Amino acid sequence: MGWIIDLFLIPSMDRQADRRFFSGAKGYNVSWILLTFLGLFGVHRFYLGKWITGLIWLLTGGLFLVGYLYDYWTLNEQIDEVNAA
């Protein structure tokens, strides 16, 4: 039954996502994979060109996990900023 509802909702969700996210030099998928598997070391921040915070993440284990969780919350916006510049 749920697939019938999805049949109607997914096209509008796709259009909404196209307006919300910017394509650019940095990929969303790569950033999310780096954050998921190497986020405690700040690799995703190095990839986005944020060298200073990348070093901080590397030396402190993702700012003692608080920064790591923050990045899970805000990664799409961070990628948008990099791609918009």
Gaussian input, Z-matrix of N, CA and C with variables (Angstrom, degrees):
# hf/3-21g

backbone

0 1
 N
 C     1     B1
 C     2     B2     1     A1
 N     3     B3     2     A2     1     D1
 C     4     B4     3     A3     2     D2
 C     5     B5     4     A4     3     D3
 N     6     B6     5     A5     4     D4
 C     7     B7     6     A6     5     D5
 C     8     B8     7     A7     6     D6
 N     9     B9     8     A8     7     D7
 C    10    B10     9     A9     8     D8
 C    11    B11    10    A10     9     D9
 N    12    B12    11    A11    10    D10
 C    13    B13    12    A12    11    D11
 C    14    B14    13    A13    12    D12
 N    15    B15    14    A14    13    D13
 C    16    B16    15    A15    14    D14
 C    17    B17    16    A16    15    D15
 N    18    B18    17    A17    16    D16
 C    19    B19    18    A18    17    D17
 C    20    B20    19    A19    18    D18
 N    21    B21    20    A20    19    D19
 C    22    B22    21    A21    20    D20
 C    23    B23    22    A22    21    D21
 N    24    B24    23    A23    22    D22
 C    25    B25    24    A24    23    D23
 C    26    B26    25    A25    24    D24
 N    27    B27    26    A26    25    D25
 C    28    B28    27    A27    26    D26
 C    29    B29    28    A28    27    D27
 N    30    B30    29    A29    28    D28
 C    31    B31    30    A30    29    D29
 C    32    B32    31    A31    30    D30
 N    33    B33    32    A32    31    D31
 C    34    B34    33    A33    32    D32
 C    35    B35    34    A34    33    D33
 N    36    B36    35    A35    34    D34
 C    37    B37    36    A36    35    D35
 C    38    B38    37    A37    36    D36
 N    39    B39    38    A38    37    D37
 C    40    B40    39    A39    38    D38
 C    41    B41    40    A40    39    D39
 N    42    B42    41    A41    40    D40
 C    43    B43    42    A42    41    D41
 C    44    B44    43    A43    42    D42
 N    45    B45    44    A44    43    D43
 C    46    B46    45    A45    44    D44
 C    47    B47    46    A46    45    D45
 N    48    B48    47    A47    46    D46
 C    49    B49    48    A48    47    D47
 C    50    B50    49    A49    48    D48
 N    51    B51    50    A50    49    D49
 C    52    B52    51    A51    50    D50
 C    53    B53    52    A52    51    D51
 N    54    B54    53    A53    52    D52
 C    55    B55    54    A54    53    D53
 C    56    B56    55    A55    54    D54
 N    57    B57    56    A56    55    D55
 C    58    B58    57    A57    56    D56
 C    59    B59    58    A58    57    D57
 N    60    B60    59    A59    58    D58
 C    61    B61    60    A60    59    D59
 C    62    B62    61    A61    60    D60
 N    63    B63    62    A62    61    D61
 C    64    B64    63    A63    62    D62
 C    65    B65    64    A64    63    D63
 N    66    B66    65    A65    64    D64
 C    67    B67    66    A66    65    D65
 C    68    B68    67    A67    66    D66
 N    69    B69    68    A68    67    D67
 C    70    B70    69    A69    68    D68
 C    71    B71    70    A70    69    D69
 N    72    B72    71    A71    70    D70
 C    73    B73    72    A72    71    D71
 C    74    B74    73    A73    72    D72
 N    75    B75    74    A74    73    D73
 C    76    B76    75    A75    74    D74
 C    77    B77    76    A76    75    D75
 N    78    B78    77    A77    76    D76
 C    79    B79    78    A78    77    D77
 C    80    B80    79    A79    78    D78
 N    81    B81    80    A80    79    D79
 C    82    B82    81    A81    80    D80
 C    83    B83    82    A82    81    D81
 N    84    B84    83    A83    82    D82
 C    85    B85    84    A84    83    D83
 C    86    B86    85    A85    84    D84
 N    87    B87    86    A86    85    D85
 C    88    B88    87    A87    86    D86
 C    89    B89    88    A88    87    D87
 N    90    B90    89    A89    88    D88
 C    91    B91    90    A90    89    D89
 C    92    B92    91    A91    90    D90
 N    93    B93    92    A92    91    D91
 C    94    B94    93    A93    92    D92
 C    95    B95    94    A94    93    D93
 N    96    B96    95    A95    94    D94
 C    97    B97    96    A96    95    D95
 C    98    B98    97    A97    96    D96
 N    99    B99    98    A98    97    D97
 C   100   B100    99    A99    98    D98
 C   101   B101   100   A100    99    D99
 N   102   B102   101   A101   100   D100
 C   103   B103   102   A102   101   D101
 C   104   B104   103   A103   102   D102
 N   105   B105   104   A104   103   D103
 C   106   B106   105   A105   104   D104
 C   107   B107   106   A106   105   D105
 N   108   B108   107   A107   106   D106
 C   109   B109   108   A108   107   D107
 C   110   B110   109   A109   108   D108
 N   111   B111   110   A110   109   D109
 C   112   B112   111   A111   110   D110
 C   113   B113   112   A112   111   D111
 N   114   B114   113   A113   112   D112
 C   115   B115   114   A114   113   D113
 C   116   B116   115   A115   114   D114
 N   117   B117   116   A116   115   D115
 C   118   B118   117   A117   116   D116
 C   119   B119   118   A118   117   D117
 N   120   B120   119   A119   118   D118
 C   121   B121   120   A120   119   D119
 C   122   B122   121   A121   120   D120
 N   123   B123   122   A122   121   D121
 C   124   B124   123   A123   122   D122
 C   125   B125   124   A124   123   D123
 N   126   B126   125   A125   124   D124
 C   127   B127   126   A126   125   D125
 C   128   B128   127   A127   126   D126
 N   129   B129   128   A128   127   D127
 C   130   B130   129   A129   128   D128
 C   131   B131   130   A130   129   D129
 N   132   B132   131   A131   130   D130
 C   133   B133   132   A132   131   D131
 C   134   B134   133   A133   132   D132
 N   135   B135   134   A134   133   D133
 C   136   B136   135   A135   134   D134
 C   137   B137   136   A136   135   D135
 N   138   B138   137   A137   136   D136
 C   139   B139   138   A138   137   D137
 C   140   B140   139   A139   138   D138
 N   141   B141   140   A140   139   D139
 C   142   B142   141   A141   140   D140
 C   143   B143   142   A142   141   D141
 N   144   B144   143   A143   142   D142
 C   145   B145   144   A144   143   D143
 C   146   B146   145   A145   144   D144
 N   147   B147   146   A146   145   D145
 C   148   B148   147   A147   146   D146
 C   149   B149   148   A148   147   D147
 N   150   B150   149   A149   148   D148
 C   151   B151   150   A150   149   D149
 C   152   B152   151   A151   150   D150
 N   153   B153   152   A152   151   D151
 C   154   B154   153   A153   152   D152
 C   155   B155   154   A154   153   D153
 N   156   B156   155   A155   154   D154
 C   157   B157   156   A156   155   D155
 C   158   B158   157   A157   156   D156
 N   159   B159   158   A158   157   D157
 C   160   B160   159   A159   158   D158
 C   161   B161   160   A160   159   D159
 N   162   B162   161   A161   160   D160
 C   163   B163   162   A162   161   D161
 C   164   B164   163   A163   162   D162
 N   165   B165   164   A164   163   D163
 C   166   B166   165   A165   164   D164
 C   167   B167   166   A166   165   D165
 N   168   B168   167   A167   166   D166
 C   169   B169   168   A168   167   D167
 C   170   B170   169   A169   168   D168
 N   171   B171   170   A170   169   D169
 C   172   B172   171   A171   170   D170
 C   173   B173   172   A172   171   D171
 N   174   B174   173   A173   172   D172
 C   175   B175   174   A174   173   D173
 C   176   B176   175   A175   174   D174
 N   177   B177   176   A176   175   D175
 C   178   B178   177   A177   176   D176
 C   179   B179   178   A178   177   D177
 N   180   B180   179   A179   178   D178
 C   181   B181   180   A180   179   D179
 C   182   B182   181   A181   180   D180
 N   183   B183   182   A182   181   D181
 C   184   B184   183   A183   182   D182
 C   185   B185   184   A184   183   D183
 N   186   B186   185   A185   184   D184
 C   187   B187   186   A186   185   D185
 C   188   B188   187   A187   186   D186
 N   189   B189   188   A188   187   D187
 C   190   B190   189   A189   188   D188
 C   191   B191   190   A190   189   D189
 N   192   B192   191   A191   190   D190
 C   193   B193   192   A192   191   D191
 C   194   B194   193   A193   192   D192
 N   195   B195   194   A194   193   D193
 C   196   B196   195   A195   194   D194
 C   197   B197   196   A196   195   D195
 N   198   B198   197   A197   196   D196
 C   199   B199   198   A198   197   D197
 C   200   B200   199   A199   198   D198
 N   201   B201   200   A200   199   D199
 C   202   B202   201   A201   200   D200
 C   203   B203   202   A202   201   D201
 N   204   B204   203   A203   202   D202
 C   205   B205   204   A204   203   D203
 C   206   B206   205   A205   204   D204
 N   207   B207   206   A206   205   D205
 C   208   B208   207   A207   206   D206
 C   209   B209   208   A208   207   D207
 N   210   B210   209   A209   208   D208
 C   211   B211   210   A210   209   D209
 C   212   B212   211   A211   210   D210
 N   213   B213   212   A212   211   D211
 C   214   B214   213   A213   212   D212
 C   215   B215   214   A214   213   D213
 N   216   B216   215   A215   214   D214
 C   217   B217   216   A216   215   D215
 C   218   B218   217   A217   216   D216
 N   219   B219   218   A218   217   D217
 C   220   B220   219   A219   218   D218
 C   221   B221   220   A220   219   D219
 N   222   B222   221   A221   220   D220
 C   223   B223   222   A222   221   D221
 C   224   B224   223   A223   222   D222
 N   225   B225   224   A224   223   D223
 C   226   B226   225   A225   224   D224
 C   227   B227   226   A226   225   D225
 N   228   B228   227   A227   226   D226
 C   229   B229   228   A228   227   D227
 C   230   B230   229   A229   228   D228
 N   231   B231   230   A230   229   D229
 C   232   B232   231   A231   230   D230
 C   233   B233   232   A232   231   D231
 N   234   B234   233   A233   232   D232
 C   235   B235   234   A234   233   D233
 C   236   B236   235   A235   234   D234
 N   237   B237   236   A236   235   D235
 C   238   B238   237   A237   236   D236
 C   239   B239   238   A238   237   D237
 N   240   B240   239   A239   238   D238
 C   241   B241   240   A240   239   D239
 C   242   B242   241   A241   240   D240
 N   243   B243   242   A242   241   D241
 C   244   B244   243   A243   242   D242
 C   245   B245   244   A244   243   D243
 N   246   B246   245   A245   244   D244
 C   247   B247   246   A246   245   D245
 C   248   B248   247   A247   246   D246
 N   249   B249   248   A248   247   D247
 C   250   B250   249   A249   248   D248
 C   251   B251   250   A250   249   D249
 N   252   B252   251   A251   250   D250
 C   253   B253   252   A252   251   D251
 C   254   B254   253   A253   252   D252

   B1=1.4439
   B2=1.5393
   B3=1.3256
   B4=1.4618
   B5=1.5135
   B6=1.3196
   B7=1.4576
   B8=1.5118
   B9=1.3258
   B10=1.4694
   B11=1.5314
   B12=1.3085
   B13=1.4679
   B14=1.5287
   B15=1.3470
   B16=1.4613
   B17=1.5230
   B18=1.3042
   B19=1.4550
   B20=1.5243
   B21=1.3175
   B22=1.4614
   B23=1.5257
   B24=1.3231
   B25=1.4573
   B26=1.5272
   B27=1.3026
   B28=1.4629
   B29=1.5255
   B30=1.3424
   B31=1.4717
   B32=1.5259
   B33=1.3240
   B34=1.4662
   B35=1.5269
   B36=1.3358
   B37=1.4573
   B38=1.5193
   B39=1.3222
   B40=1.4619
   B41=1.5246
   B42=1.3223
   B43=1.4747
   B44=1.5199
   B45=1.3131
   B46=1.4603
   B47=1.5279
   B48=1.3258
   B49=1.4637
   B50=1.5273
   B51=1.3287
   B52=1.4648
   B53=1.5205
   B54=1.3178
   B55=1.4630
   B56=1.5217
   B57=1.3051
   B58=1.4525
   B59=1.5221
   B60=1.3116
   B61=1.4541
   B62=1.5185
   B63=1.3378
   B64=1.4548
   B65=1.5257
   B66=1.3001
   B67=1.4642
   B68=1.5257
   B69=1.3066
   B70=1.4520
   B71=1.5067
   B72=1.3077
   B73=1.4612
   B74=1.5256
   B75=1.2988
   B76=1.4638
   B77=1.5237
   B78=1.3112
   B79=1.4579
   B80=1.5194
   B81=1.3222
   B82=1.4617
   B83=1.5298
   B84=1.3264
   B85=1.4633
   B86=1.5185
   B87=1.3104
   B88=1.4764
   B89=1.5264
   B90=1.3179
   B91=1.4622
   B92=1.5190
   B93=1.3278
   B94=1.4628
   B95=1.5263
   B96=1.3169
   B97=1.4650
   B98=1.5220
   B99=1.3270
   B100=1.4629
   B101=1.5256
   B102=1.3240
   B103=1.4657
   B104=1.5208
   B105=1.3112
   B106=1.4521
   B107=1.5247
   B108=1.3252
   B109=1.4533
   B110=1.5313
   B111=1.3306
   B112=1.4590
   B113=1.5342
   B114=1.3116
   B115=1.4667
   B116=1.5087
   B117=1.3268
   B118=1.4647
   B119=1.5204
   B120=1.3202
   B121=1.4682
   B122=1.5260
   B123=1.3195
   B124=1.4628
   B125=1.5108
   B126=1.3225
   B127=1.4604
   B128=1.5257
   B129=1.3230
   B130=1.4670
   B131=1.5256
   B132=1.3284
   B133=1.4611
   B134=1.5252
   B135=1.3171
   B136=1.4689
   B137=1.5201
   B138=1.3265
   B139=1.4607
   B140=1.5303
   B141=1.3319
   B142=1.4572
   B143=1.5280
   B144=1.3274
   B145=1.4571
   B146=1.5098
   B147=1.3166
   B148=1.4637
   B149=1.5236
   B150=1.3289
   B151=1.4567
   B152=1.5162
   B153=1.3117
   B154=1.4721
   B155=1.5201
   B156=1.3368
   B157=1.4605
   B158=1.5304
   B159=1.3265
   B160=1.4555
   B161=1.5238
   B162=1.3239
   B163=1.4686
   B164=1.5235
   B165=1.3347
   B166=1.4710
   B167=1.5188
   B168=1.3306
   B169=1.4689
   B170=1.5329
   B171=1.3240
   B172=1.4651
   B173=1.5251
   B174=1.3169
   B175=1.4612
   B176=1.5270
   B177=1.3407
   B178=1.4642
   B179=1.5290
   B180=1.3260
   B181=1.4672
   B182=1.5132
   B183=1.3123
   B184=1.4650
   B185=1.5124
   B186=1.3149
   B187=1.4679
   B188=1.5252
   B189=1.3199
   B190=1.4640
   B191=1.5270
   B192=1.3118
   B193=1.4719
   B194=1.5249
   B195=1.3078
   B196=1.4621
   B197=1.5254
   B198=1.3220
   B199=1.4559
   B200=1.5140
   B201=1.3177
   B202=1.4566
   B203=1.5297
   B204=1.3103
   B205=1.4715
   B206=1.5273
   B207=1.3194
   B208=1.4593
   B209=1.5247
   B210=1.3254
   B211=1.4585
   B212=1.5199
   B213=1.3217
   B214=1.4641
   B215=1.5255
   B216=1.3073
   B217=1.4632
   B218=1.5294
   B219=1.3293
   B220=1.4685
   B221=1.5262
   B222=1.3119
   B223=1.4629
   B224=1.5242
   B225=1.3154
   B226=1.4660
   B227=1.5248
   B228=1.3174
   B229=1.4631
   B230=1.5233
   B231=1.3275
   B232=1.4664
   B233=1.5243
   B234=1.3198
   B235=1.4744
   B236=1.5264
   B237=1.3477
   B238=1.4626
   B239=1.5231
   B240=1.3189
   B241=1.4738
   B242=1.5272
   B243=1.3215
   B244=1.4607
   B245=1.5234
   B246=1.3224
   B247=1.4654
   B248=1.5274
   B249=1.3213
   B250=1.4603
   B251=1.5273
   B252=1.3215
   B253=1.4806
   B254=1.4994
   A1=111.66
   A2=115.34
   A3=119.02
   A4=113.30
   A5=117.45
   A6=120.06
   A7=111.74
   A8=117.29
   A9=120.39
   A10=109.54
   A11=116.17
   A12=120.37
   A13=109.56
   A14=116.19
   A15=120.42
   A16=112.13
   A17=116.76
   A18=121.44
   A19=111.50
   A20=116.07
   A21=120.53
   A22=112.97
   A23=118.01
   A24=120.95
   A25=113.77
   A26=118.98
   A27=121.64
   A28=113.59
   A29=120.89
   A30=117.70
   A31=113.78
   A32=117.89
   A33=119.05
   A34=110.90
   A35=117.85
   A36=120.66
   A37=110.52
   A38=117.19
   A39=121.39
   A40=111.10
   A41=116.78
   A42=119.82
   A43=110.78
   A44=116.49
   A45=120.90
   A46=110.52
   A47=117.29
   A48=121.01
   A49=110.80
   A50=117.39
   A51=119.93
   A52=111.71
   A53=117.40
   A54=120.65
   A55=111.49
   A56=117.61
   A57=121.30
   A58=113.53
   A59=118.54
   A60=121.50
   A61=111.16
   A62=115.97
   A63=122.94
   A64=110.35
   A65=116.62
   A66=118.09
   A67=107.79
   A68=115.91
   A69=119.16
   A70=110.82
   A71=114.83
   A72=120.90
   A73=112.49
   A74=117.98
   A75=121.74
   A76=109.47
   A77=115.68
   A78=121.10
   A79=112.21
   A80=114.94
   A81=120.61
   A82=110.66
   A83=116.69
   A84=119.80
   A85=111.85
   A86=116.79
   A87=120.33
   A88=109.94
   A89=117.01
   A90=120.61
   A91=111.47
   A92=116.36
   A93=120.15
   A94=111.42
   A95=117.34
   A96=119.76
   A97=110.31
   A98=116.90
   A99=120.21
   A100=111.38
   A101=116.82
   A102=119.87
   A103=110.71
   A104=116.85
   A105=119.98
   A106=112.27
   A107=117.07
   A108=119.39
   A109=114.84
   A110=118.03
   A111=120.74
   A112=112.50
   A113=116.85
   A114=121.10
   A115=114.75
   A116=117.14
   A117=118.88
   A118=112.32
   A119=116.35
   A120=121.26
   A121=112.12
   A122=118.07
   A123=121.62
   A124=115.13
   A125=118.10
   A126=120.98
   A127=111.10
   A128=117.45
   A129=120.35
   A130=111.10
   A131=117.68
   A132=121.02
   A133=111.16
   A134=117.67
   A135=120.54
   A136=109.80
   A137=116.97
   A138=121.66
   A139=111.02
   A140=117.61
   A141=121.31
   A142=113.04
   A143=117.61
   A144=120.92
   A145=113.95
   A146=117.62
   A147=122.21
   A148=108.44
   A149=115.28
   A150=121.15
   A151=113.52
   A152=117.92
   A153=120.74
   A154=110.57
   A155=116.69
   A156=118.42
   A157=110.70
   A158=117.82
   A159=120.38
   A160=111.54
   A161=116.09
   A162=119.95
   A163=111.87
   A164=115.73
   A165=119.23
   A166=110.16
   A167=116.95
   A168=121.40
   A169=109.73
   A170=116.77
   A171=121.52
   A172=111.32
   A173=116.40
   A174=120.55
   A175=113.91
   A176=117.66
   A177=120.09
   A178=113.80
   A179=117.13
   A180=118.83
   A181=111.78
   A182=116.34
   A183=120.17
   A184=112.62
   A185=115.82
   A186=123.02
   A187=110.11
   A188=114.95
   A189=122.93
   A190=111.96
   A191=115.68
   A192=126.72
   A193=114.44
   A194=119.66
   A195=121.20
   A196=110.07
   A197=117.09
   A198=121.30
   A199=112.18
   A200=116.06
   A201=121.87
   A202=110.23
   A203=117.18
   A204=121.69
   A205=111.00
   A206=117.21
   A207=121.24
   A208=110.56
   A209=116.81
   A210=120.19
   A211=111.94
   A212=117.59
   A213=119.20
   A214=110.54
   A215=116.30
   A216=121.25
   A217=111.62
   A218=118.64
   A219=121.81
   A220=115.29
   A221=119.20
   A222=119.86
   A223=112.84
   A224=118.89
   A225=119.93
   A226=111.87
   A227=117.44
   A228=120.40
   A229=111.34
   A230=116.42
   A231=119.74
   A232=110.86
   A233=116.28
   A234=120.40
   A235=109.97
   A236=116.88
   A237=120.26
   A238=111.11
   A239=117.45
   A240=121.06
   A241=111.43
   A242=116.64
   A243=120.60
   A244=110.79
   A245=117.20
   A246=120.95
   A247=112.90
   A248=117.89
   A249=120.89
   A250=111.48
   A251=116.38
   A252=119.91
   A253=112.63
   D1=-36.94
   D2=-178.47
   D3=-65.27
   D4=-29.49
   D5=-179.76
   D6=-66.63
   D7=-26.76
   D8=177.12
   D9=-68.60
   D10=-41.78
   D11=178.07
   D12=-65.26
   D13=-43.22
   D14=178.57
   D15=-61.25
   D16=-33.16
   D17=179.11
   D18=-57.66
   D19=-33.71
   D20=179.53
   D21=-91.09
   D22=-29.51
   D23=-175.77
   D24=-84.40
   D25=-35.10
   D26=-173.67
   D27=-61.23
   D28=-41.81
   D29=178.32
   D30=-59.46
   D31=-39.71
   D32=178.81
   D33=-70.88
   D34=-33.90
   D35=177.08
   D36=-66.86
   D37=-35.49
   D38=178.02
   D39=-66.19
   D40=-43.79
   D41=177.74
   D42=-63.91
   D43=-39.07
   D44=179.57
   D45=-64.67
   D46=-40.20
   D47=179.40
   D48=-67.58
   D49=-36.03
   D50=178.60
   D51=-63.78
   D52=-34.61
   D53=178.69
   D54=-77.78
   D55=-26.87
   D56=-171.82
   D57=-86.03
   D58=-37.54
   D59=-173.40
   D60=-106.49
   D61=140.28
   D62=-178.16
   D63=-98.22
   D64=132.25
   D65=172.04
   D66=-82.38
   D67=152.16
   D68=-178.68
   D69=-177.32
   D70=-158.89
   D71=-175.46
   D72=-68.76
   D73=-30.60
   D74=-177.77
   D75=-102.27
   D76=128.51
   D77=-176.79
   D78=-88.77
   D79=143.29
   D80=178.09
   D81=-67.13
   D82=-43.89
   D83=-177.20
   D84=-63.68
   D85=-44.41
   D86=179.80
   D87=-62.69
   D88=-43.28
   D89=-179.02
   D90=-62.90
   D91=-42.82
   D92=-179.92
   D93=-67.51
   D94=-38.28
   D95=178.18
   D96=-66.04
   D97=-43.44
   D98=178.24
   D99=-62.98
   D100=-41.53
   D101=178.87
   D102=-64.36
   D103=-43.20
   D104=-176.16
   D105=-65.32
   D106=-45.36
   D107=-173.65
   D108=-96.53
   D109=-27.43
   D110=-176.74
   D111=-128.38
   D112=18.70
   D113=-175.29
   D114=-63.76
   D115=-32.53
   D116=178.91
   D117=-64.71
   D118=-22.01
   D119=179.58
   D120=-96.27
   D121=-1.53
   D122=176.90
   D123=77.14
   D124=16.44
   D125=-176.71
   D126=-61.98
   D127=-36.99
   D128=179.06
   D129=-64.32
   D130=-33.47
   D131=178.22
   D132=-72.09
   D133=-37.65
   D134=173.34
   D135=-61.19
   D136=-42.80
   D137=179.87
   D138=-61.22
   D139=-37.08
   D140=179.52
   D141=-81.62
   D142=-1.44
   D143=177.86
   D144=86.27
   D145=15.44
   D146=179.06
   D147=-99.56
   D148=77.49
   D149=-171.15
   D150=-67.93
   D151=-40.36
   D152=-176.99
   D153=-65.71
   D154=-49.82
   D155=179.42
   D156=-70.05
   D157=-27.82
   D158=174.37
   D159=-62.03
   D160=-42.30
   D161=176.64
   D162=-65.67
   D163=-39.34
   D164=177.60
   D165=-62.58
   D166=-44.07
   D167=178.57
   D168=-61.68
   D169=-41.58
   D170=-178.69
   D171=-63.16
   D172=-42.77
   D173=-175.83
   D174=-80.44
   D175=-22.65
   D176=-175.20
   D177=-116.06
   D178=7.87
   D179=-179.98
   D180=67.68
   D181=48.94
   D182=179.59
   D183=70.54
   D184=41.11
   D185=-176.50
   D186=53.00
   D187=50.09
   D188=178.07
   D189=57.60
   D190=41.32
   D191=178.17
   D192=73.30
   D193=-15.86
   D194=179.14
   D195=-69.54
   D196=-45.82
   D197=178.12
   D198=-66.46
   D199=-34.23
   D200=176.96
   D201=-61.23
   D202=-45.97
   D203=177.24
   D204=-66.95
   D205=-38.08
   D206=176.96
   D207=-59.89
   D208=-41.37
   D209=179.68
   D210=-66.32
   D211=-34.15
   D212=174.52
   D213=-61.98
   D214=-34.33
   D215=-178.01
   D216=-76.29
   D217=-33.45
   D218=-169.48
   D219=-120.64
   D220=11.29
   D221=-173.17
   D222=-62.03
   D223=-41.29
   D224=179.83
   D225=-60.40
   D226=-40.33
   D227=178.19
   D228=-66.97
   D229=-37.20
   D230=177.90
   D231=-63.68
   D232=-41.78
   D233=178.39
   D234=-65.32
   D235=-40.79
   D236=177.86
   D237=-58.67
   D238=-43.13
   D239=179.53
   D240=-61.70
   D241=-44.22
   D242=-179.89
   D243=-65.42
   D244=-43.30
   D245=-178.50
   D246=-71.97
   D247=-27.27
   D248=-179.78
   D249=-76.67
   D250=-24.56
   D251=-177.28
   D252=-76.95

